Amino acid sequence: ARHEAALLAQPDLAPNHVPLFGTQANSGPAGHAMQWMALQDEATAEAWLTGLTAAVLAVETSDDANLSAALGGLMAAAADVPPVEAVTAERLLNWTAEDPADWLMRMDNGTNLTDEIEGLMGRVSALPGLHPTRAAEVGPAVGMTSGALGPVLGLQSVDFRELILSCLPSEDRDAPWDSDGPVLITLVIDGEPAAWDVETSDEVNAIITEHVTALEEDLVDQDGDVVRTFSFAQFTEGANASLGAEIGILTSSAFVLLCIILWFNFRSVRDTAYVMVLAVLAIGATYGLSGWLQFAGVEMTFNAAMNSIPVLLLAIGVDYGLHVVARIREEYRDGAPPDAETVRDLDLELRRRAVRHGAIMTSVALAIAIFTDVIGFLSFRLSSLVFLQVFGTVIAIGLLMIYLLSISALPALMLTLPPKRMPLEKAVKTEPGRWSKSLARLSDDPLKVAGIAVLLLLPMGIGFMQLEVAFDEREQLNPEVPVVADFILLSDEFAQSPAPIYVVVEGSVFSDQGKAAWDAALGVVEATDGTSSISGLWSTLDAQRARDPVLDGLLNDVDADVDGAWDALSTWALTNSSGREVTSATLAASGVQTVISFQAETAAWDEVVAFAENTAEALDEAEDGLEGQQELALAGRSLVNAQTTADVASASILSTGIVAGVILVMLVGIHTTRQRNFVRGLSRGVVSWVPLMMVVAWVYGIMGFTGYDINPQTVTIGALALGLGVDYAVHISIRMEEEAEHDPFATEQVWVERSIATTGRAMFGAALTTAGG
């Protein structure tokens, strides 16, 4: 009770309470128990019920001589009827729970005061008939008594026990009073910037987090660390802070690992530094240009799915840099005079020619690869998922920046500063080794290659069949962040979505058709298994009428079908300050849309999908039976996640298919242009493309075997595999053409050996760095 009172009494939050729970902004076990004890408990009500019953009997049996005294006694007894009051901090602090073991048993019996109050109200309404000559004198006492009993009778239908159970873990519902917690106390506050007199949601989150954190500290000081607070403002702040820290940790770790791998390839600190510094500069340029695009109106908002972008750009930057450096070192070795022993022994003009020729030759392959990559990743703009559009655009920008720096700044740096005194034979290894020769021999037997490919793909087909599409929000979160752990606790312990699910009723709300539509929607929600904490406009109005005589009169007129009653109720709900305060949480300002909010067991995504499909179907059937233009729809955070899952499934197919198609067209076009023959260009393009599709099959197959799902973080994996793989396909195919031009009379096996021994080695190092990142 003290904790509920503290939450309600928080002065900075009080002005923005939203009465989502009927007429209350709060929901907690102590408040519900207090209301039950005051309004439904037979033992608590015995004193005033006995006195009121005796007073009614006295009026019924009185004669003219003592009627006045009897009526005075009736009015005094009516004054003892407990008023229907909201749960306030003051009431909670003054409430005495007595011995819960006694009254919890009475609550479990499910009894209330309906029969007693209805009986008394019937007898009271008959009193004027018993004293017809003094009916005017009897009337005020009857009105006062009925006015006191009516609100109490109206609240007998409220299931306070069920409300208390909604604050306890789901697993304790069979034996709730033996629960060891945790216990959930909820307060709903307005999160709109206008309510807090600020401009952005981030400012609102910061304000709410500050106030709620201060409240938590106060409660912890009183009771120790058994008290925790959770709000979506805290969740957003905490998750974003974790996201920023995670990007830093991932990028730093990748930087160190890539430096180590790259040094083992180069055996040179300065060459490693050239490549790594330029990769970092490319990342900075990518983020800067993305910021300018955002400023220009292009949606470029980053989210958790973007965590991999800096690491990916680092790895690709190292990949490109490694190719350039390796090719330049190869030119050093090929052009070195016989007496040169180290790279530093080469004169400046020879190094300039080697750097120029190596950069030009590498830039051809890189240009083809980058052009294909950029087109492929920009095709993500066709996706319906915003984060995929942003992801593809940022990666395309990053690739372009990395390419420009790799073919310009990197060669310039290698010429500007003196090279390391490295032996030429160690600068780069170009002699075909055992593996190069074995692979070259294998390439002479296409049937064997095809057979091996089929054998490798068969198990991947089995893995692909086990691949699932899933979006479990908890899997995207870091449980080590306290507020995220609290979010997971809400999902696990209470088996309900922390945010409500809504049925949206569209149409004229204040009309017979609108009321019928609301009743139909309520019937669907109540008939759906696993729903709880149901609240909506008409249940809120029914609860409030007990406290507001004006509203009670308006609703009575509607029930009696009085002309103009609907218009009068609409005016009160939409324009009256008191009415708007009651209805703002469930009624749109236009008066043509209202919602029914409820909780449901939707922690796992497959449960959400099944729930959404079944409920939507039931709502469609209910809508078909309505008159007028009323529409019923389902909405809510959990359903958005489910829709995201469906979009992820389609995006995975769409992104991979689009990128595969774009790459095939680009490869065919590039090879056709280089060969000046469409048939040869088509054959080379397809031959370069087929291994990439095999890699995609391998990636998805391994994901299926290892249990990784397709989700917003892995949805781009197929397209990424193609985008990175096309670089390798272009590099090796261009190098084979160069070898053929350099030594046209050699055999194909020799061309393959040399290509694998040079570009193949560089590709292996690049693959290690990319995988390491």
C-alpha positions in Angstrom: 0.0 0.0 0.0 2.9 2.4 0.8 4.4 1.7 -2.6 1.1 2.3 -4.4 0.6 5.5 -2.5 4.2 6.7 -3.3 3.6 6.1 -7.0 0.2 7.9 -6.9 1.6 10.8 -4.9 4.6 11.5 -7.1 4.0 15.2 -7.7 5.8 15.5 -11.0 3.8 12.6 -12.6 0.3 13.4 -11.1 -0.7 16.1 -13.7 -0.3 13.6 -16.5 -2.1 10.6 -15.2 -4.2 8.7 -17.8 -7.3 6.8 -16.5 -6.6 3.6 -18.5 -8.0 1.3 -15.7 -11.6 2.4 -15.8 -11.5 5.7 -14.1 -8.2 5.1 -12.4 -4.6 5.6 -13.8 -3.3 3.1 -11.3 -3.6 -0.7 -10.7 -2.2 -2.4 -7.7 -3.2 -5.2 -5.3 -3.5 -3.0 -2.3 -5.8 -0.6 -4.0 -8.0 -3.3 -5.4 -8.2 -5.0 -2.0 -9.0 -1.8 -0.3 -11.9 -1.1 -2.8 -13.2 -4.7 -2.4 -13.2 -4.4 1.4 -14.9 -1.0 1.3 -17.5 -1.8 -1.4 -18.1 -5.6 -1.6 -17.0 -7.3 1.6 -20.0 -8.6 3.6 -18.1 -8.4 6.9 -17.0 -4.8 6.5 -20.5 -3.8 5.3 -22.3 -5.6 8.2 -22.3 -2.5 10.4 -23.8 -0.1 7.9 -26.1 -2.7 6.3 -27.5 -3.7 9.7 -28.1 -0.1 10.6 -29.7 0.8 7.2 -31.9 -2.3 7.3 -33.1 -1.4 10.7 -33.8 2.2 9.6 -35.8 1.1 6.6 -37.8 -1.3 8.8 -38.4 1.6 11.2 -39.9 3.7 8.4 -41.9 0.8 7.1 -43.5 0.2 10.5 -43.8 3.8 11.7 -47.1 5.7 12.1 -47.6 9.4 11.6 -46.5 10.2 15.1 -42.9 8.8 14.8 -42.5 8.9 11.0 -40.3 12.1 11.1 -38.0 10.5 13.6 -37.8 7.3 11.6 -37.0 9.3 8.4 -34.2 11.1 10.3 -32.8 7.8 11.3 -33.0 6.5 7.7 -31.1 9.6 6.5 -28.5 9.1 9.2 -28.1 5.5 8.3 -27.8 6.3 4.6 -25.0 8.7 5.5 -23.0 5.7 6.8 -23.1 4.0 3.4 -19.5 4.1 2.2 -19.0 6.6 -0.6 -17.5 5.4 -4.0 -14.1 7.1 -4.0 -11.1 6.8 -6.2 -8.0 5.1 -4.9 -5.8 7.9 -3.5 -2.4 8.0 -1.8 -4.1 9.3 1.4 -6.6 6.4 1.5 -4.0 3.8 0.9 -1.8 5.2 3.7 -4.8 5.2 6.1 -6.0 1.8 5.1 -5.7 -1.1 7.6 -5.4 -4.5 6.0 -6.2 -6.3 9.3 -5.5 -10.1 9.0 -5.4 -10.9 5.2 -6.0 -14.6 6.0 -9.5 -13.8 7.2 -10.8 -11.6 4.4 -8.9 -13.4 1.5 -11.1 -16.5 2.2 -14.2 -14.3 1.9 -12.9 -12.8 -1.3 -12.3 -16.3 -2.7 -16.0 -17.2 -2.1 -16.9 -14.6 -4.7 -19.9 -13.2 -2.6 -20.8 -9.5 -2.7 -23.6 -7.2 -1.6 -25.8 -7.3 -4.7 -28.7 -9.2 -3.2 -28.7 -7.1 0.0 -28.5 -3.8 -1.8 -31.1 -4.7 -4.4 -33.4 -5.8 -1.6 -33.0 -2.6 0.3 -33.4 -0.4 -2.8 -36.6 -2.2 -3.6 -38.0 -1.6 -0.1 -36.8 2.0 -0.1 -38.5 2.7 -3.4 -41.8 1.4 -1.9 -41.7 3.7 1.1 -43.6 6.6 -0.4 -46.5 4.1 -1.2 -46.6 3.1 2.5 -47.1 6.7 3.6 -49.0 8.3 0.7 -50.2 11.3 2.7 -46.7 12.3 3.6 -44.9 11.2 0.4 -43.3 14.7 0.0 -41.6 14.2 3.4 -40.6 10.7 2.6 -39.1 11.6 -0.9 -35.9 13.3 0.3 -35.0 10.3 2.5 -35.7 7.9 -0.3 -33.6 9.9 -2.7 -30.7 10.2 -0.3 -30.8 6.5 0.4 -31.1 5.4 -3.2 -28.3 7.9 -4.2 -26.0 6.3 -1.6 -26.8 2.7 -2.5 -26.9 3.1 -6.3 -23.1 3.7 -6.9 -22.2 0.9 -4.5 -24.6 -1.5 -6.4 -23.0 -0.4 -9.7 -19.6 -1.6 -8.5 -20.7 -5.0 -7.3 -20.0 -6.4 -10.8 -16.3 -5.4 -10.6 -14.2 -8.5 -10.1 -11.6 -7.1 -7.7 -10.1 -10.6 -7.1 -9.3 -10.9 -10.8 -7.7 -7.5 -10.8 -5.5 -8.5 -7.9 -4.5 -11.7 -9.7 -3.5 -9.6 -12.7 -0.8 -8.0 -10.4 0.7 -11.4 -9.5 2.8 -13.8 -11.6 0.7 -16.0 -13.9 2.1 -19.2 -12.4 0.7 -18.3 -9.0 -2.9 -18.0 -10.2 -3.9 -21.4 -8.8 -2.6 -20.5 -5.3 -2.3 -16.7 -5.5 -2.2 -16.0 -1.7 0.8 -18.2 -1.4 2.7 -16.2 -4.0 6.2 -15.1 -3.2 6.0 -12.3 -5.8 7.0 -10.3 -7.6 4.0 -8.0 -7.4 3.2 -5.5 -10.2 2.0 -2.0 -9.4 1.1 0.0 -12.5 0.6 3.7 -13.2 -0.3 5.0 -16.6 1.0 8.5 -17.6 0.7 10.5 -20.8 3.8 10.2 -23.0 2.9 12.9 -25.5 5.4 15.8 -25.7 2.6 18.3 -25.5 1.6 17.0 -22.1 5.0 17.8 -20.7 5.5 21.1 -22.6 8.4 19.8 -24.6 9.0 19.1 -28.3 10.3 15.5 -28.6 9.6 12.1 -27.2 13.3 11.8 -26.1 12.8 14.8 -23.8 9.7 13.2 -22.4 11.6 9.9 -21.8 14.4 11.8 -20.0 11.9 13.6 -17.7 9.9 10.5 -16.8 13.1 8.5 -16.3 14.4 11.1 -13.9 11.3 11.2 -11.8 10.7 7.4 -11.7 14.4 6.8 -10.9 14.2 9.3 -8.0 11.0 7.5 -6.8 12.8 4.1 -6.9 15.7 5.5 -4.9 13.3 6.7 -2.2 11.6 3.4 -2.0 14.8 1.5 -1.9 16.0 3.7 1.0 12.8 2.7 2.9 12.6 -1.1 2.0 15.9 -2.2 0.5 16.5 -3.5 -3.0 13.2 -5.4 -3.2 11.7 -2.5 -5.1 12.3 -1.9 -8.8 10.6 0.5 -11.2 10.0 0.0 -14.9 8.7 2.4 -17.5 8.9 2.4 -21.3 10.7 5.7 -20.9 13.4 4.0 -18.8 13.4 1.1 -21.2 14.0 3.4 -24.2 16.7 5.3 -22.4 18.4 2.1 -21.1 18.2 0.2 -24.4 19.6 3.2 -26.4 22.4 3.6 -23.9 23.2 -0.1 -24.2 23.1 0.2 -28.0 25.6 3.0 -28.0 27.9 1.2 -25.7 27.6 -2.0 -27.7 28.5 -0.3 -30.9 31.6 1.1 -29.3 32.6 -2.3 -27.8 32.0 -4.2 -31.0 33.8 -1.7 -33.2 36.8 -1.5 -30.9 37.1 -5.2 -30.6 36.8 -5.6 -34.3 39.5 -2.9 -34.9 42.0 -4.7 -32.6 41.3 -8.1 -34.1 41.5 -6.8 -37.7 44.8 -5.1 -36.9 46.2 -8.4 -35.7 45.0 -10.3 -38.7 46.2 -7.7 -41.1 49.6 -7.5 -39.5 50.0 -11.2 -39.9 49.3 -10.7 -43.6 51.5 -7.6 -44.1 54.2 -8.1 -41.5 54.3 -4.3 -41.5 52.9 -1.9 -38.9 52.8 1.1 -41.3 50.9 -0.8 -44.0 48.5 -2.1 -41.4 48.1 1.4 -40.0 47.4 2.9 -43.5 44.6 0.4 -44.2 43.0 0.7 -40.7 43.1 4.5 -40.5 41.6 4.8 -43.9 38.8 2.3 -43.0 38.0 4.4 -39.9 38.0 7.6 -42.0 35.6 5.9 -44.4 33.3 5.0 -41.5 33.3 8.6 -40.4 32.6 9.9 -43.9 29.8 7.3 -44.2 28.1 8.5 -41.0 28.6 12.1 -41.9 27.0 11.8 -45.3 24.2 9.8 -43.7 23.6 12.7 -41.4 23.4 15.1 -44.3 20.9 12.8 -46.0 18.8 12.9 -42.9 19.1 16.7 -42.8 18.0 16.7 -46.5 14.8 14.7 -45.6 15.9 11.1 -46.4 15.0 8.8 -43.6 18.2 7.5 -42.0 17.3 6.7 -38.4 19.7 4.2 -36.9 18.5 1.3 -34.7 19.8 -1.9 -33.2 19.9 -3.6 -36.6 22.7 -1.1 -37.5 25.1 -2.3 -34.9 26.9 -4.4 -37.5 27.5 -1.5 -39.9 30.7 0.0 -38.5 32.2 -3.5 -38.0 31.1 -4.5 -41.5 32.6 -1.4 -43.1 35.9 -2.0 -41.1 36.1 -5.5 -42.5 35.3 -4.5 -46.0 37.8 -1.6 -45.8 40.5 -4.0 -44.7 39.4 -6.3 -47.5 39.8 -3.7 -50.2 43.0 -2.3 -48.6 44.5 -5.8 -48.5 43.9 -6.3 -52.2 45.5 -3.0 -53.1 48.6 -3.5 -50.9 49.0 -7.1 -52.0 48.8 -6.1 -55.7 51.3 -3.2 -55.3 53.7 -5.5 -53.5 53.4 -8.0 -56.4 54.3 -5.2 -58.8 57.3 -4.3 -56.5 58.6 -7.9 -56.9 57.9 -8.2 -60.6 59.6 -4.9 -61.4 62.5 -5.1 -59.0 66.1 -5.1 -60.4 68.2 -8.2 -59.7 70.4 -6.4 -57.1 67.4 -5.2 -55.0 67.0 -7.2 -51.8 64.4 -5.2 -49.9 61.4 -2.9 -50.8 63.3 0.1 -49.5 66.1 -0.6 -52.1 63.7 0.2 -54.9 64.1 3.7 -56.3 61.2 6.2 -56.1 60.4 6.0 -59.8 60.1 2.2 -59.8 57.9 2.4 -56.7 55.8 5.1 -58.4 55.3 2.9 -61.5 54.5 -0.2 -59.3 52.0 1.8 -57.1 50.3 3.3 -60.2 50.1 0.1 -62.1 49.0 -1.9 -59.0 46.4 0.6 -58.1 45.0 0.8 -61.6 44.8 -2.9 -62.1 43.2 -3.4 -58.7 40.8 -0.5 -59.2 39.4 -2.2 -62.3 38.3 -5.2 -60.3 37.3 -3.1 -57.3 35.3 -0.7 -59.5 33.3 -3.6 -61.0 32.8 -5.1 -57.6 31.8 -1.8 -55.9 29.4 -0.9 -58.7 27.7 -4.2 -58.4 27.6 -4.0 -54.6 26.2 -0.5 -54.5 23.4 -1.3 -56.9 22.6 -4.4 -55.0 22.5 -2.8 -51.6 20.6 0.2 -52.8 17.9 -2.2 -54.0 17.1 -2.5 -50.3 15.3 0.7 -50.7 12.5 -1.3 -52.3 11.8 -3.1 -49.0 8.8 -2.1 -46.8 11.0 -2.3 -43.7 12.5 1.1 -43.0 15.5 -0.3 -41.2 16.3 -2.4 -44.3 16.1 0.7 -46.5 18.5 2.6 -44.1 20.8 -0.4 -43.8 21.2 -0.8 -47.6 21.7 2.9 -48.1 24.4 3.2 -45.4 26.3 0.2 -46.6 26.2 1.5 -50.2 27.6 4.8 -49.0 30.2 3.1 -46.9 31.4 0.9 -49.8 31.7 3.9 -52.1 33.8 5.8 -49.5 36.0 2.8 -48.9 36.6 2.3 -52.6 37.5 6.0 -53.1 40.0 6.0 -50.2 41.5 2.5 -51.2 42.4 3.6 -54.7 43.5 7.1 -54.0 44.6 7.8 -50.4 46.1 4.3 -49.8 48.5 4.4 -52.8 49.4 8.0 -52.0 50.4 7.1 -48.5 52.5 4.2 -49.7 54.4 6.6 -52.0 54.6 9.5 -49.5 56.2 7.7 -46.7 59.3 5.4 -47.1 58.5 1.7 -47.1 59.6 -0.9 -44.5 63.0 -2.5 -45.1 61.3 -5.8 -45.9 62.9 -8.6 -48.1 61.2 -8.7 -51.5 60.7 -12.5 -51.2 58.7 -11.9 -48.0 56.7 -8.9 -49.3 54.3 -11.1 -51.2 54.3 -14.8 -52.2 53.2 -15.5 -55.8 54.6 -19.0 -56.5 51.8 -21.5 -56.8 51.7 -23.8 -53.8 50.3 -27.3 -53.4 46.8 -26.1 -52.8 46.9 -23.8 -55.8 48.0 -26.6 -58.1 45.4 -29.0 -56.6 42.6 -26.6 -57.2 43.8 -25.8 -60.6 43.9 -29.5 -61.6 40.4 -29.9 -60.2 39.2 -27.0 -62.4 40.1 -29.1 -65.4 37.4 -31.7 -64.5 34.0 -29.8 -64.6 32.0 -33.0 -63.9 33.9 -33.7 -60.7 33.5 -30.0 -59.6 29.7 -30.3 -60.3 29.5 -33.5 -58.3 31.4 -32.0 -55.3 29.0 -29.0 -55.5 25.9 -31.2 -55.4 27.3 -33.3 -52.5 28.1 -30.1 -50.5 24.6 -28.7 -51.2 22.6 -31.7 -50.2 23.0 -31.4 -46.4 22.4 -27.7 -46.7 19.0 -28.4 -48.2 18.1 -30.3 -45.1 19.3 -27.4 -42.9 17.4 -25.0 -45.1 14.2 -27.0 -44.4 14.7 -26.4 -40.6 15.2 -22.6 -41.0 12.5 -20.6 -39.2 11.4 -17.0 -39.3 10.9 -15.6 -35.9 10.8 -12.2 -34.1 11.1 -12.6 -30.3 11.7 -9.2 -29.0 13.5 -10.6 -26.0 16.2 -12.1 -28.3 17.0 -8.6 -29.5 17.6 -7.2 -26.0 20.5 -7.2 -23.6 19.3 -8.8 -20.3 22.4 -7.4 -18.5 20.8 -3.9 -18.6 18.6 -3.6 -15.5 15.6 -2.0 -17.1 15.7 -4.6 -19.9 15.8 -7.4 -17.3 12.7 -5.8 -15.8 11.0 -5.8 -19.2 11.8 -9.6 -19.6 10.5 -10.1 -16.1 7.2 -8.6 -17.0 6.9 -10.9 -20.0 8.0 -14.1 -18.2 6.5 -13.7 -14.8 3.2 -12.1 -15.7 2.8 -13.9 -19.1 1.2 -10.8 -20.7 2.3 -8.1 -23.0 3.7 -5.1 -21.0 1.8 -2.8 -23.3 -1.9 -3.2 -23.9 -3.5 -4.7 -27.0 -6.4 -2.8 -28.5 -9.5 -3.4 -30.4 -10.2 -0.2 -32.4 -13.9 0.5 -33.0 -14.3 2.9 -35.9 -17.5 4.7 -36.6 -20.0 7.0 -34.9 -19.3 6.2 -31.3 -22.3 7.9 -29.7 -25.1 6.1 -31.5 -27.1 2.9 -31.3 -24.9 1.4 -34.0 -21.7 2.6 -32.2 -22.8 1.1 -28.9 -23.7 -2.2 -30.7 -20.3 -2.3 -32.3 -18.6 -1.7 -29.0 -20.6 -4.5 -27.4 -19.7 -6.8 -30.2 -16.0 -6.1 -29.9 -16.2 -6.5 -26.1 -17.9 -9.9 -26.6 -15.0 -11.0 -28.9 -12.4 -9.9 -26.3 -14.2 -11.6 -23.4 -14.6 -14.8 -25.4 -10.9 -15.0 -26.3 -8.8 -17.2 -24.0 -6.0 -15.5 -22.0 -7.4 -11.9 -22.0 -7.5 -9.9 -18.8 -7.6 -6.2 -17.6 -10.3 -5.4 -20.1 -11.2 -1.7 -20.2 -13.0 0.5 -22.7 -15.2 3.6 -23.1 -18.5 2.2 -22.0 -17.1 0.3 -19.0 -15.4 3.5 -17.9 -18.6 5.5 -18.2 -20.5 2.9 -16.3 -18.0 3.0 -13.5 -17.9 6.8 -13.5 -21.7 7.3 -13.4 -21.7 6.2 -9.8 -19.7 9.2 -8.9 -21.1 11.7 -11.4 -24.8 12.5 -11.3 -24.7 14.4 -14.5 -23.2 11.5 -16.4 -25.7 9.1 -14.7 -28.5 11.3 -16.0 -27.1 11.3 -19.5 -26.7 7.5 -19.5 -30.3 7.1 -18.1 -31.6 9.2 -21.0 -29.7 7.1 -23.5 -31.1 3.9 -21.9 -34.6 5.4 -22.1 -34.1 6.4 -25.7 -34.8 10.0 -25.1 -34.6 12.3 -28.1 -31.2 14.0 -28.3 -29.7 11.8 -25.6 -26.8 10.6 -27.8 -25.9 14.2 -28.8 -26.0 15.4 -25.2 -23.7 12.5 -24.1 -21.4 13.2 -27.1 -21.1 16.8 -26.1 -20.3 16.0 -22.5 -17.7 13.4 -23.5 -15.9 15.5 -26.2 -16.2 19.1 -25.0 -16.9 19.1 -21.2 -13.6 19.2 -19.2 -14.8 16.6 -16.7 -16.1 14.4 -19.5 -12.9 14.7 -21.5 -10.8 13.8 -18.5 -12.8 10.5 -18.1 -12.9 9.6 -21.8 -9.5 10.8 -23.1 -7.8 7.5 -22.7 -10.3 5.5 -24.8 -12.0 8.1 -27.1 -10.6 10.0 -30.0 -11.2 13.7 -30.0 -13.1 13.4 -33.2 -15.7 11.1 -31.6 -15.5 8.5 -34.4 -13.0 6.1 -32.9 -12.7 4.4 -29.5 -10.7 1.5 -28.2 -11.0 -1.5 -25.9 -7.7 -2.2 -24.2 -6.8 -5.5 -22.6 -3.8 -7.7 -21.8 -3.1 -11.1 -23.4 -0.6 -13.9 -23.1 1.5 -12.8 -26.0 5.1 -13.2 -24.9 6.2 -15.6 -27.7 5.9 -14.5 -31.3 4.1 -17.6 -32.5 1.5 -17.1 -29.8 1.0 -13.5 -31.0 0.5 -14.7 -34.6 -2.1 -17.3 -33.6 -3.8 -14.8 -31.2 -3.9 -12.1 -33.9 -5.3 -14.4 -36.6 -8.0 -15.9 -34.4 -9.0 -12.6 -32.9 -9.0 -10.7 -36.2 -11.2 -13.4 -37.7 -13.6 -13.2 -34.8 -13.7 -9.4 -35.2 -14.4 -9.7 -38.9 -17.4 -12.1 -38.2 -18.7 -9.7 -35.5 -18.3 -6.7 -37.9 -20.4 -8.6 -40.6 -23.3 -8.6 -38.2 -23.3 -4.9 -37.5 -25.5 -2.2 -39.0 -24.1 1.0 -40.3 -20.5 1.8 -41.2 -18.8 0.4 -38.2 -15.3 -1.2 -38.4 -13.5 -3.4 -35.9 -9.7 -3.8 -36.0 -6.9 -5.1 -33.8 -3.8 -3.1 -32.8 -1.0 -3.1 -30.2 2.8 -3.4 -29.7 2.8 -7.2 -29.7 0.9 -7.2 -33.0 3.4 -4.8 -34.5 6.1 -7.3 -33.6 4.1 -10.1 -35.3 3.7 -8.0 -38.4 7.4 -7.3 -38.3 8.0 -11.0 -38.3 5.9 -11.4 -41.5 7.7 -8.5 -43.1 11.0 -10.0 -42.1 10.1 -13.2 -43.9 9.2 -11.4 -47.1 12.1 -9.0 -46.8 14.5 -12.0 -46.5 13.3 -13.4 -49.8 12.9 -10.0 -51.5 16.3 -8.6 -50.5 18.2 -11.8 -51.4 16.2 -12.2 -54.7 16.7 -8.6 -55.7 20.4 -8.5 -54.9 20.9 -11.9 -56.7 19.1 -10.6 -59.8 21.0 -7.3 -59.8 24.3 -9.1 -59.4 23.6 -11.5 -62.2 22.6 -8.7 -64.6 25.6 -6.7 -63.6 28.0 -9.6 -64.0 26.6 -10.5 -67.4 26.7 -6.8 -68.5 30.3 -6.3 -67.2 31.6 -9.5 -68.9 29.7 -8.8 -72.1 31.3 -5.3 -72.2 34.8 -6.7 -71.6 34.5 -9.5 -74.0 32.4 -7.6 -76.6 30.4 -10.8 -77.1 27.0 -11.4 -75.4 27.2 -15.2 -75.4 30.6 -15.3 -73.8 29.6 -12.5 -71.4 26.4 -14.4 -70.5 28.4 -17.6 -69.9 31.0 -15.9 -67.8 28.4 -13.9 -65.8 26.4 -17.1 -65.0 29.6 -19.0 -64.1 30.6 -16.2 -61.7 27.1 -16.0 -60.2 26.4 -19.7 -59.5 29.0 -20.1 -56.7 27.5 -17.1 -55.0 24.1 -18.7 -54.9 25.7 -21.8 -53.5 27.2 -19.7 -50.7 23.7 -18.3 -49.9 22.4 -21.9 -49.7 25.2 -22.8 -47.4 24.6 -19.8 -45.1 20.9 -20.5 -44.8 21.5 -24.2 -44.4 24.0 -23.7 -41.6 21.6 -21.3 -39.9 18.9 -24.0 -40.0 21.3 -26.6 -38.5 22.5 -24.3 -35.7 19.0 -23.0 -34.8 19.5 -19.4 -35.8 16.3 -17.8 -37.0 15.6 -15.2 -39.7 15.0 -12.0 -37.8 15.6 -8.3 -38.2 19.3 -8.9 -37.5 19.8 -11.8 -39.9 17.3 -10.8 -42.6 20.1 -9.3 -44.7 22.4 -12.3 -44.4 21.6 -13.7 -47.8 22.0 -10.3 -49.5 25.2 -9.6 -47.6 26.7 -13.0 -48.6 26.0 -12.1 -52.2 27.3 -8.5 -51.9 30.5 -9.6 -50.3 30.9 -12.7 -52.4 30.6 -10.8 -55.7 33.8 -9.0 -54.8 35.7 -12.3 -54.7 34.0 -13.5 -58.0 35.0 -10.3 -59.8 38.6 -10.4 -58.4 39.3 -14.0 -59.4 37.7 -13.7 -62.8 39.4 -10.5 -63.7 42.7 -11.9 -62.5 42.3 -15.0 -64.6 41.7 -12.7 -67.7 44.8 -10.8 -66.8 46.9 -14.0 -66.6 45.5 -15.1 -70.0 46.4 -11.8 -71.5 49.9 -11.9 -69.9 50.7 -15.4 -71.1 48.2 -16.4 -73.8 50.0 -19.6 -74.7 49.9 -21.1 -71.2 47.3 -23.7 -70.3 44.1 -22.9 -68.4 45.5 -24.8 -65.5 48.5 -22.4 -65.3 46.2 -19.4 -65.4 44.2 -20.8 -62.5 47.3 -21.6 -60.5 48.7 -18.1 -60.9 45.4 -16.5 -60.1 44.9 -18.5 -56.9 48.5 -18.0 -55.9 48.2 -14.2 -56.2 44.7 -12.9 -56.0 43.5 -16.1 -54.3 46.0 -15.6 -51.4 44.8 -12.0 -51.0 41.2 -13.1 -51.0 42.0 -15.7 -48.3 43.5 -12.9 -46.1 40.6 -10.7 -46.9 38.1 -13.4 -46.0 39.9 -13.9 -42.7 39.7 -10.2 -41.9 36.0 -10.0 -42.9 35.2 -13.1 -40.9 37.2 -11.8 -37.9 35.2 -8.5 -38.0 
